[in-house]
Amino acid sequence: MPADRPVALDEYPVHQAPLSMKHVVSGDRNAYDRCIFHVFDHAGRAVLILGLGVYPNAGVIDAYATLRLGDRLHAVRASDALGDDRTDLSVGPLRITVDTPLKRLSLHCDPDPADPGGLSYDLTWTAEFPTLWEPHHLQRRGDRLTLEGRRFVQAGNVTGVIRAGGEELRPTAAQWTGTRDRSWGVRPLPGEAGGRAAEEHRTEGFHWLWIPVRFDDRFLMVVVQEDADGHRSLNEAVQVFPEDSGRHDVQLGWPHTDIRYRPGTRHPESAVVHLTDPARKPLELGVEILNSSPLAVGAGYPPATDWQHGSWQGRGWTDRRVYDLSDPAAHPTAAYGVTDHSARFTLDGRTGHGIFEHGSFGRHDPSGFADFSSVAP
């Protein structure tokens, strides 16, 4: 029997290259296609982060979910061999169903029969604003392309139920917010050899902000990536309005951010993002951090030491565990990964809620950080 046959998606006129939809155009081992969701309450008590990704040239599909409640981080991770049906967004106990593309999705995690108090959820994510393209994201180390991603972001509400640690949370549209990000392209997988590029082009510093904010009448997105000297390789600040409003997207200039860090750390406690409307009127986006979830703990983002996205774990792998976040020293690598903070935002008399995703490693001249050991005074 031939090893390669058409898959179901090949029936549809969606091809971008003379290949089966089973394959991606790039032969790069780091090709990926994945999503992330943030679900959080406005009181700052709970932060649920979940996602699913496929890695066609590695033959892997995996997914994860983490819920922070107090100092406990409940985590579920699953990985398997990638099959032919790209519309099947499930692996192990974790499942995402696209009910109405770009409008409504279902998010599900089966309970653990061996641990009824473990993390499970059954949620409906409903968009309130149109999708927004983020800037095309390119990153090189010397001549080596290390990242090329296309992403869209969106905000909405979430309803349903979350269970963990003997508690039951029932998200409502009025008291909870949901944001999501869909991306695909090339992104480093574990095991990538550095070679000459890593040896001769060492990273001095990296500073990252990704800030989706849902207000009642608008969605605001800010994204910034800077090098050690503050040179900006990614920059966007845009307001998006409901589809039936008749209003066009509004760009808000070149964002500058003042961050107040917890002394002795690079953990943000509050911030002000300085924006400018088209009439050159200054705007201040105020940020109050409510809760925090480090992506390097449980969620599989670098530099996680127990599991990372795209790594082969064998067929039918599932892992459930609970992390204690009360002692930062117990997770020393978390400070060198991106952390997602749920936050309350203010803008021009409005109050909204969203994610203040932040990562700052190594030298960053605008922040006064001299090297990887530098922290706020």
C-alpha positions as CSV (number, residue, x, y, z in Angstrom):
1,M,0.0,0.0,0.0
2,P,1.4,3.5,-0.9
3,A,2.7,5.3,2.2
4,D,1.1,8.6,1.1
5,R,-2.5,9.1,0.0
6,P,-4.7,12.3,-0.3
7,V,-6.3,13.4,2.9
8,A,-9.8,14.8,3.4
9,L,-8.8,18.5,3.1
10,D,-7.5,17.7,-0.4
11,E,-11.2,17.7,-1.6
12,Y,-11.4,21.4,-1.0
13,P,-9.9,24.2,-3.1
14,V,-7.6,25.5,-0.4
15,H,-4.2,24.4,-1.7
16,Q,-1.4,26.9,-1.7
17,A,1.2,24.7,-3.4
18,P,1.2,21.5,-5.6
19,L,1.2,19.3,-2.5
20,S,-1.3,17.4,-0.5
21,M,-2.7,19.3,2.5
22,K,-1.0,16.7,4.6
23,H,2.3,18.5,3.9
24,V,3.7,22.0,4.4
25,V,5.7,23.8,1.8
26,S,8.7,24.2,4.0
27,G,10.9,21.2,4.8
28,D,12.2,23.0,7.9
29,R,12.0,20.6,10.9
30,N,10.8,23.6,12.9
31,A,7.6,24.2,10.9
32,Y,4.6,24.6,13.2
33,D,0.9,25.6,13.4
34,R,-0.7,26.2,16.7
35,C,-2.9,28.3,19.0
36,I,-3.0,29.7,22.5
37,F,-6.1,30.8,24.6
38,H,-6.1,32.9,27.8
39,V,-9.2,32.6,30.0
40,F,-9.2,34.7,33.2
41,D,-11.5,36.4,35.7
42,H,-11.6,40.1,36.3
43,A,-10.9,39.7,40.1
44,G,-7.5,38.2,39.4
45,R,-8.2,34.8,41.0
46,A,-7.8,32.4,38.1
47,V,-5.8,32.2,34.9
48,L,-6.4,29.4,32.5
49,I,-3.9,29.1,29.6
50,L,-4.3,26.4,27.0
51,G,-3.2,25.6,23.5
52,L,-2.6,23.0,20.8
53,G,0.0,22.7,18.1
54,V,1.0,20.5,15.2
55,Y,4.6,20.1,13.9
56,P,4.2,18.4,10.5
57,N,7.9,17.7,9.8
58,A,8.4,16.3,13.2
59,G,5.2,14.2,13.0
60,V,4.0,15.5,16.4
61,I,0.7,16.9,17.8
62,D,0.6,18.2,21.3
63,A,-1.6,20.3,23.6
64,Y,-1.5,21.7,27.2
65,A,-3.6,23.5,29.8
66,T,-2.5,25.2,33.0
67,L,-4.8,26.8,35.6
68,R,-3.4,29.1,38.3
69,L,-5.5,29.2,41.4
70,G,-3.7,30.8,44.4
71,D,-0.1,29.4,44.4
72,R,-1.1,26.1,42.8
73,L,-0.6,25.6,39.0
74,H,-2.7,22.7,37.7
75,A,-1.2,21.3,34.5
76,V,-2.4,18.8,31.8
77,R,-0.1,18.0,28.8
78,A,-0.6,15.5,26.0
79,S,1.4,14.5,22.9
80,D,1.0,11.9,20.1
81,A,1.9,11.1,16.6
82,L,0.3,13.5,14.1
83,G,-2.4,11.9,12.0
84,D,-3.9,12.8,8.6
85,D,-7.0,14.6,9.8
86,R,-6.0,18.2,10.3
87,T,-9.5,19.1,11.4
88,D,-9.2,16.9,14.4
89,L,-7.9,19.3,17.1
90,S,-7.6,16.8,19.9
91,V,-4.9,14.9,21.7
92,G,-5.3,12.8,24.8
93,P,-7.9,14.5,27.1
94,L,-7.6,17.9,25.5
95,R,-9.8,19.1,22.6
96,I,-10.6,22.2,20.6
97,T,-13.6,22.3,18.3
98,V,-14.1,25.1,15.7
99,D,-17.9,25.6,15.9
100,T,-18.0,28.7,13.7
101,P,-14.7,29.8,12.2
102,L,-13.4,33.1,13.7
103,K,-16.6,33.3,15.8
104,R,-17.1,30.5,18.3
105,L,-14.9,27.6,19.6
106,S,-15.4,24.9,22.2
107,L,-12.5,24.1,24.6
108,H,-12.5,20.8,26.5
109,C,-10.4,18.9,28.9
110,D,-11.6,15.5,30.1
111,P,-11.4,14.8,33.9
112,D,-8.9,12.3,35.1
113,P,-10.6,9.1,36.2
114,A,-7.8,8.5,38.7
115,D,-8.0,12.0,40.2
116,P,-11.5,13.5,40.2
117,G,-10.0,16.7,41.7
118,G,-7.7,17.3,38.8
119,L,-8.1,19.9,36.1
120,S,-10.9,19.6,33.7
121,Y,-13.1,22.2,31.8
122,D,-15.9,22.5,29.2
123,L,-15.9,26.1,27.8
124,T,-17.4,28.1,24.9
125,W,-15.2,30.9,23.6
126,T,-17.2,33.5,21.7
127,A,-15.6,36.4,19.7
128,E,-16.7,39.9,20.4
129,F,-14.3,41.6,17.9
130,P,-12.9,40.8,14.5
131,T,-9.6,39.0,14.2
132,L,-6.6,41.3,13.8
133,W,-3.3,40.4,12.0
134,E,-0.2,41.0,14.0
135,P,2.9,42.2,12.1
136,H,4.7,39.6,10.1
137,H,7.3,38.2,12.6
138,L,10.8,37.5,11.4
139,Q,13.9,36.7,13.4
140,R,17.4,35.7,12.3
141,R,20.6,34.7,14.1
142,G,23.3,35.7,11.7
143,D,22.1,34.4,8.3
144,R,20.0,31.6,9.9
145,L,16.2,32.2,9.9
146,T,15.1,31.1,13.3
147,L,11.5,32.4,13.3
148,E,9.0,33.4,10.7
149,G,5.4,33.5,11.9
150,R,2.1,34.8,10.8
151,R,-0.4,35.4,13.7
152,F,-3.8,36.8,14.3
153,V,-5.2,37.7,17.7
154,Q,-8.8,38.1,18.9
155,A,-10.8,38.9,22.1
156,G,-14.1,37.7,23.3
157,N,-16.0,36.2,26.3
158,V,-16.0,32.7,27.8
159,T,-18.8,30.7,29.5
160,G,-18.9,27.2,30.9
161,V,-17.2,25.4,33.8
162,I,-13.7,24.8,35.1
163,R,-12.9,22.2,37.8
164,A,-9.7,21.8,39.7
165,G,-8.6,21.1,43.3
166,G,-12.1,20.4,44.5
167,E,-13.3,23.8,43.2
168,E,-15.8,24.6,40.4
169,L,-15.5,27.9,38.6
170,R,-18.2,29.1,36.2
171,P,-17.0,31.8,33.8
172,T,-19.5,34.4,32.7
173,A,-19.3,36.9,29.8
174,A,-19.5,39.8,32.2
175,Q,-16.8,38.7,34.7
176,W,-14.3,36.8,32.6
177,T,-12.4,37.6,29.4
178,G,-10.9,35.3,26.7
179,T,-8.2,36.2,24.3
180,R,-6.6,34.0,21.7
181,D,-3.7,33.9,19.2
182,R,-3.3,31.7,16.1
183,S,0.1,31.4,14.5
184,W,1.9,29.3,12.0
185,G,5.3,29.3,10.2
186,V,8.7,28.3,11.6
187,R,9.7,28.4,15.2
188,P,12.5,26.6,17.0
189,L,11.7,23.1,18.4
190,P,13.7,21.4,21.1
191,G,16.9,19.9,19.8
192,E,17.7,22.6,17.3
193,A,21.5,22.7,16.8
194,G,23.0,26.2,17.3
195,G,26.1,25.7,15.3
196,R,28.1,28.7,14.0
197,A,25.1,31.1,14.3
198,A,24.7,30.4,18.0
199,E,28.4,30.6,18.6
200,E,29.1,33.9,16.7
201,H,25.8,35.7,17.2
202,R,25.0,35.3,20.9
203,T,21.9,37.1,22.2
204,E,22.8,40.0,24.4
205,G,19.3,40.8,25.4
206,F,15.6,40.3,24.5
207,H,12.6,42.4,25.6
208,W,9.0,41.4,24.7
209,L,5.5,42.8,25.3
210,W,2.3,41.3,23.9
211,I,-0.8,43.0,25.2
212,P,-4.3,42.1,24.0
213,V,-7.0,44.1,25.9
214,R,-10.8,43.8,25.8
215,F,-12.9,46.9,26.5
216,D,-16.7,47.0,26.2
217,D,-16.6,48.9,23.0
218,R,-13.1,48.1,21.5
219,F,-10.2,45.7,21.4
220,L,-6.7,47.1,21.8
221,M,-3.5,45.2,20.7
222,V,0.0,46.2,21.5
223,V,3.1,44.1,20.6
224,V,6.7,45.2,21.0
225,Q,10.0,43.3,20.6
226,E,13.3,45.0,21.3
227,D,17.0,44.0,21.2
228,A,19.5,44.8,24.0
229,D,20.0,48.4,22.8
230,G,16.3,49.0,22.4
231,H,16.2,48.6,18.6
232,R,12.7,47.5,17.8
233,S,12.1,44.6,15.4
234,L,8.4,44.3,16.0
235,N,6.0,47.1,16.7
236,E,2.2,47.6,16.6
237,A,-0.5,49.4,18.5
238,V,-4.1,49.2,17.1
239,Q,-7.6,49.6,18.2
240,V,-10.3,47.3,16.7
241,F,-14.1,47.9,17.0
242,P,-17.0,45.5,16.7
243,E,-17.9,44.5,13.2
244,D,-21.3,46.1,13.3
245,S,-19.9,49.5,14.5
246,G,-18.8,50.6,11.0
247,R,-15.6,51.9,12.5
248,H,-12.2,51.2,10.9
249,D,-9.1,50.1,12.8
250,V,-7.2,52.9,14.4
251,Q,-3.4,52.9,14.8
252,L,-2.0,54.3,18.0
253,G,1.5,55.2,17.1
254,W,4.8,54.0,18.5
255,P,4.2,52.6,22.1
256,H,6.6,53.4,24.9
257,T,6.2,51.5,28.2
258,D,7.2,52.5,31.7
259,I,7.2,49.3,33.9
260,R,7.3,49.3,37.7
261,Y,9.0,46.0,38.7
262,R,9.0,44.2,42.0
263,P,12.3,45.1,43.6
264,G,15.0,42.5,43.1
265,T,13.2,41.0,40.1
266,R,12.0,41.6,36.6
267,H,8.4,40.8,37.6
268,P,6.1,43.7,36.6
269,E,3.6,45.0,39.1
270,S,2.2,47.9,37.1
271,A,2.9,49.8,33.9
272,V,1.9,52.7,31.7
273,V,1.9,52.2,27.9
274,H,2.2,55.6,26.2
275,L,0.2,55.7,22.9
276,T,-0.7,58.4,20.4
277,D,-4.0,58.7,18.5
278,P,-4.1,59.9,14.8
279,A,-4.6,63.5,15.9
280,R,-1.4,63.2,18.0
281,K,-3.3,63.2,21.2
282,P,-1.3,61.3,23.9
283,L,-3.0,58.4,25.4
284,E,-2.0,56.4,28.5
285,L,-2.9,52.7,28.9
286,G,-2.6,52.0,32.6
287,V,-1.8,48.4,33.6
288,E,-2.5,46.8,37.0
289,I,-1.2,43.2,37.3
290,L,-3.8,40.8,38.8
291,N,-2.3,37.3,38.5
292,S,0.7,35.7,36.8
293,S,1.4,32.4,35.1
294,P,4.9,31.7,33.8
295,L,4.8,29.9,30.5
296,A,8.0,27.9,31.3
297,V,6.2,26.1,34.1
298,G,3.6,23.6,32.9
299,A,2.8,25.2,29.6
300,G,5.8,23.9,27.6
301,Y,7.5,27.1,26.5
302,P,11.2,27.6,26.7
303,P,13.2,27.2,28.9
304,A,10.9,24.5,30.4
305,T,12.9,21.6,31.7
306,D,10.2,18.9,31.9
307,W,8.4,19.2,28.5
308,Q,8.5,21.6,25.5
309,H,6.2,21.9,22.5
310,G,7.0,19.7,19.5
311,S,9.2,17.2,21.4
312,W,8.5,13.6,20.7
313,Q,7.2,11.8,23.9
314,G,6.0,8.6,22.2
315,R,2.5,7.7,21.3
316,G,-0.4,8.4,23.6
317,W,1.6,10.4,26.2
318,T,-0.4,12.3,28.9
319,D,1.0,14.0,31.9
320,R,-0.9,15.7,34.8
321,R,0.8,17.5,37.7
322,V,0.4,20.3,40.1
323,Y,3.2,22.9,40.6
324,D,3.7,24.9,43.8
325,L,4.4,28.5,42.8
326,S,4.7,29.9,46.3
327,D,8.5,29.7,46.2
328,P,10.1,31.3,43.1
329,A,13.4,29.6,43.9
330,A,11.8,26.3,43.1
331,H,11.4,27.3,39.5
332,P,14.6,29.2,38.7
333,T,14.3,29.0,34.9
334,A,10.8,30.6,34.9
335,A,12.4,34.1,35.1
336,Y,14.1,33.4,31.8
337,G,10.9,32.6,30.0
338,V,7.9,34.7,29.1
339,T,5.2,35.2,31.8
340,D,1.5,35.9,31.1
341,H,-0.1,38.3,33.5
342,S,-3.8,38.9,33.7
343,A,-4.4,42.6,34.2
344,R,-6.8,45.4,34.6
345,F,-6.3,48.2,32.1
346,T,-7.5,51.8,31.9
347,L,-7.6,54.0,28.8
348,D,-9.3,57.3,28.3
349,G,-11.8,56.8,31.1
350,R,-12.5,53.2,30.2
351,T,-11.7,50.0,32.2
352,G,-10.8,46.8,30.4
353,H,-9.2,43.4,31.0
354,G,-6.5,41.5,29.1
355,I,-3.1,39.9,29.2
356,F,0.2,41.7,29.8
357,E,2.6,39.2,28.4
358,H,6.2,40.1,29.3
359,G,9.7,38.8,28.9
360,S,12.9,40.6,29.6
361,F,16.2,38.7,29.5
362,G,19.8,39.9,29.4
363,R,20.8,43.5,28.6
364,H,18.0,46.0,27.9
365,D,19.4,49.6,27.8
366,P,16.0,51.4,28.0
367,S,15.1,49.5,31.2
368,G,18.6,50.0,32.7
369,F,19.3,46.2,32.8
370,A,23.0,45.6,32.1
371,D,23.1,41.8,31.7
372,F,21.3,38.6,32.5
373,S,21.8,39.0,36.2
374,S,20.4,42.5,36.4
375,V,17.1,43.1,38.2
376,A,15.1,46.1,39.3
377,P,16.4,48.0,42.4
